[in-house]
Amino acid sequence: MKKLIAILAVMVLALAVSAAPAEEAAFTIRNNVTFGMNMDDVIATETARYHEIDDEHTHGGITFTEVEYEHVTENNIPCDVKYLFVANELVAVRFSYEARDIGYEQLKADLTAQYGEFGIMEQANVALGNGVYAVDDDGRPEGMAEATIINNVAVVIEKDEDDIEVTILDLSADYIKP
């Protein structure tokens, strides 16, 4: 009888643990960098060797501090990576690719396989709020721009003349107000 009670107790405990809501895993951008990290943590975690720190004021009155790594390889494609911080908290990452290195449709297909279907940018603008300045620093994505939103993270791909930019933006960041 004691064995039966012990087995039942273990089964109930196992069911309770499996039925409990799983804690959402942090969205990993690259090299174990996650949203909410501060600048020092990102610099310590990023494996690229060179970085440049720059302040930029946006039209929305938000000051982004940017940490840029040039000549990085992401998914076997050369690019520049720019980490954007507001109040020393990572809120967005922008990957800039040269169109000569990869086509828009190919990069979009690769991103779709990773993040899901992309749609017209106008549909995502409401969710982006002030975050549109992280996507495009003049606040107006031009050319081809499409987005997908998953787990409170927006992934935006934009083709602008000779380059293609992919921005990954934390929609839960405090400064974003639709």
C-alpha positions as CSV (number, residue, x, y, z in Angstrom):
1,M,0.0,0.0,0.0
2,K,2.9,2.4,0.9
3,K,4.4,1.7,-2.5
4,L,1.2,2.5,-4.3
5,I,0.8,5.8,-2.4
6,A,4.4,6.7,-3.2
7,I,3.9,5.9,-6.9
8,L,0.7,7.9,-7.0
9,A,2.4,10.8,-5.2
10,V,5.2,10.8,-7.8
11,M,2.7,10.7,-10.6
12,V,0.7,13.6,-9.2
13,L,3.9,15.6,-8.7
14,A,5.0,14.8,-12.3
15,L,1.6,15.9,-13.7
16,A,1.7,19.1,-11.6
17,V,5.1,20.1,-12.9
18,S,4.2,19.3,-16.5
19,A,0.9,21.2,-16.3
20,A,2.6,24.3,-14.8
21,P,3.0,27.1,-17.3
22,A,6.5,27.0,-18.8
23,E,8.6,30.1,-18.1
24,E,9.2,31.8,-21.5
25,A,12.8,31.5,-22.6
26,A,14.7,34.7,-23.2
27,F,14.9,35.6,-26.9
28,T,18.5,35.0,-27.9
29,I,19.7,37.4,-30.7
30,R,23.2,36.1,-31.3
31,N,26.2,34.9,-29.2
32,N,23.9,34.5,-26.1
33,V,22.9,38.2,-26.2
34,T,19.4,38.7,-24.9
35,F,17.1,41.8,-24.6
36,G,17.4,43.7,-21.3
37,M,21.2,43.2,-21.0
38,N,23.2,46.3,-20.3
39,M,25.9,47.6,-22.6
40,D,28.8,46.2,-20.6
41,D,27.2,42.7,-20.6
42,V,26.6,42.8,-24.4
43,I,30.2,43.9,-25.1
44,A,31.5,41.2,-22.8
45,T,29.2,38.5,-24.4
46,E,29.6,39.5,-28.1
47,T,32.4,37.5,-29.8
48,A,33.2,40.1,-32.5
49,R,36.4,42.0,-31.7
50,Y,35.9,45.6,-32.7
51,H,33.1,47.9,-31.5
52,E,32.3,51.5,-31.6
53,I,30.0,53.3,-29.2
54,D,27.9,56.2,-30.4
55,D,25.0,58.3,-29.1
56,E,22.1,59.2,-31.5
57,H,19.1,61.3,-30.8
58,T,15.9,60.3,-32.6
59,H,13.0,62.3,-33.9
60,G,10.9,60.8,-31.1
61,G,13.1,62.4,-28.4
62,I,14.6,59.1,-27.4
63,T,18.3,58.8,-27.0
64,F,19.7,55.5,-28.2
65,T,23.2,54.5,-27.4
66,E,24.6,52.4,-30.1
67,V,27.3,49.8,-30.0
68,E,28.4,48.8,-33.6
69,Y,30.4,45.9,-34.8
70,E,31.6,46.0,-38.4
71,H,32.5,43.2,-40.7
72,V,30.7,40.5,-38.7
73,T,29.4,37.2,-40.2
74,E,25.8,36.3,-39.4
75,N,24.4,33.1,-40.9
76,N,27.4,32.9,-43.1
77,I,26.7,36.4,-44.6
78,P,28.9,39.4,-44.0
79,C,27.1,42.3,-42.2
80,D,27.4,45.0,-39.6
81,V,25.6,44.6,-36.3
82,K,24.3,47.5,-34.3
83,Y,23.0,47.0,-30.7
84,L,20.7,49.8,-29.6
85,F,20.2,50.7,-25.9
86,V,17.8,53.0,-24.2
87,A,18.7,53.8,-20.6
88,N,21.5,51.2,-20.8
89,E,19.0,48.4,-21.7
90,L,19.3,46.5,-24.9
91,V,16.0,47.1,-26.9
92,A,16.9,46.4,-30.5
93,V,19.6,44.9,-32.8
94,R,20.0,45.9,-36.4
95,F,21.9,43.8,-39.0
96,S,23.0,45.6,-42.1
97,Y,23.7,43.5,-45.2
98,E,25.0,44.6,-48.6
99,A,22.5,43.7,-51.3
100,R,25.5,42.3,-53.3
101,D,26.1,39.7,-50.6
102,I,22.5,38.4,-50.4
103,G,19.2,39.2,-52.1
104,Y,16.1,40.5,-50.2
105,E,14.0,37.4,-51.2
106,Q,16.7,35.0,-50.1
107,L,17.2,36.7,-46.7
108,K,13.5,37.0,-46.2
109,A,13.1,33.2,-46.9
110,D,15.9,32.5,-44.4
111,L,14.2,34.7,-41.8
112,T,10.8,33.2,-42.5
113,A,12.1,29.7,-41.8
114,Q,13.4,31.0,-38.5
115,Y,10.7,33.4,-37.3
116,G,7.5,32.7,-39.4
117,E,5.7,34.6,-42.2
118,F,6.4,38.2,-42.8
119,G,3.6,40.8,-43.6
120,I,3.4,44.3,-44.8
121,M,5.2,46.8,-42.5
122,E,2.1,49.1,-42.1
123,Q,0.4,46.4,-40.1
124,A,3.3,46.3,-37.6
125,N,3.7,50.1,-37.2
126,V,1.0,50.2,-34.5
127,A,2.8,47.6,-32.4
128,L,6.2,49.3,-33.0
129,G,5.1,52.7,-31.6
130,N,8.3,54.7,-30.9
131,G,10.2,51.6,-31.8
132,V,9.9,52.5,-35.5
133,Y,13.0,54.8,-34.9
134,A,15.0,51.7,-33.9
135,V,14.0,50.1,-37.2
136,D,14.7,53.2,-39.4
137,D,16.4,56.2,-37.8
138,D,14.4,58.7,-39.8
139,G,11.2,57.0,-38.5
140,R,9.9,56.1,-42.0
141,P,10.9,52.6,-43.3
142,E,11.2,53.1,-47.1
143,G,11.5,50.8,-50.0
144,M,10.5,47.3,-49.2
145,A,9.7,46.7,-45.6
146,E,8.0,43.6,-44.0
147,A,7.7,42.4,-40.4
148,T,6.6,39.6,-38.2
149,I,5.9,39.6,-34.5
150,I,6.5,36.6,-32.3
151,N,6.5,36.4,-28.5
152,N,6.5,40.3,-28.1
153,V,9.5,40.6,-30.4
154,A,9.3,42.3,-33.9
155,V,11.6,41.2,-36.7
156,V,11.6,43.7,-39.5
157,I,13.3,43.4,-42.9
158,E,13.8,46.5,-45.0
159,K,15.5,46.9,-48.4
160,D,16.8,50.4,-49.0
161,E,18.8,51.0,-52.2
162,D,22.0,49.0,-51.8
163,D,21.5,47.4,-48.5
164,I,19.1,45.2,-46.6
165,E,18.5,45.8,-42.9
166,V,17.0,43.3,-40.4
167,T,16.0,44.8,-37.0
168,I,15.0,42.7,-34.1
169,L,13.1,44.8,-31.5
170,D,11.9,44.1,-28.0
171,L,8.2,45.2,-28.0
172,S,8.1,45.0,-24.2
173,A,10.8,47.7,-23.8
174,D,9.5,50.5,-21.6
175,Y,10.1,53.3,-24.1
176,I,7.8,51.7,-26.8
177,K,4.4,53.3,-26.6
178,P,2.0,52.5,-29.5
